[in-house]
Amino acid sequence: MSEEKSPWMCHICDYHSTIGEGLVCSECYKITCSEHIATTTALNENNGLYEIKLVCVECQFRKTL
């Protein structure tokens, strides 16, 4: 049985591909290419530990305003 190649598109630059997978932003849950996403840390208020999250540049910019 062969794998189905699902197309995906970056919501920031409209790059699209059927190779590999796009990355999902932890804030807006939209698909993003690797050029427009960064790994960040965020404090989890429930347990007091820091978690690693992927956040797109659009959400990062929104936080600075």
C-alpha positions in Angstrom: 0.0 0.0 0.0 1.5 3.3 -1.0 1.5 6.5 1.1 -0.8 9.3 0.0 1.0 12.6 -0.6 -1.2 15.3 0.8 -0.4 18.8 -0.4 0.1 21.6 2.2 0.5 25.3 2.0 2.2 27.9 4.3 -0.3 30.5 5.5 2.4 33.2 5.5 4.2 32.9 2.2 1.8 30.6 0.3 4.7 28.1 -0.4 3.1 24.7 -1.2 4.4 21.2 -1.6 3.5 17.6 -1.5 7.0 16.6 -0.2 7.3 16.3 3.6 4.9 18.0 6.0 4.2 21.6 7.0 4.6 22.5 10.6 1.7 23.5 12.9 1.8 26.7 14.9 1.0 26.1 18.6 -0.8 29.4 18.8 -3.0 29.7 15.7 -2.9 26.0 14.6 -2.2 26.9 11.0 0.3 25.1 8.7 3.6 26.9 8.2 6.8 26.2 6.3 10.1 25.8 8.2 11.2 29.3 7.2 8.4 31.0 9.0 8.3 29.1 12.3 10.5 29.2 15.4 10.9 27.0 18.5 10.1 28.9 21.7 9.6 28.1 25.3 6.5 29.0 27.3 5.8 28.6 31.0 3.0 26.2 31.7 1.0 27.8 34.6 -0.5 24.5 35.7 2.7 22.6 36.5 5.3 25.4 36.6 7.5 23.8 33.9 8.6 25.3 30.6 7.3 23.7 27.4 8.8 23.8 23.9 6.4 25.2 21.3 6.5 26.0 17.6 5.2 29.5 16.9 4.8 31.1 13.5 6.2 34.6 12.8 2.7 36.0 12.5 1.9 35.0 16.1 5.3 36.1 17.3 4.7 39.5 15.8 1.2 39.7 17.3 2.7 39.2 20.8 5.0 42.1 20.4 2.3 44.6 19.7 
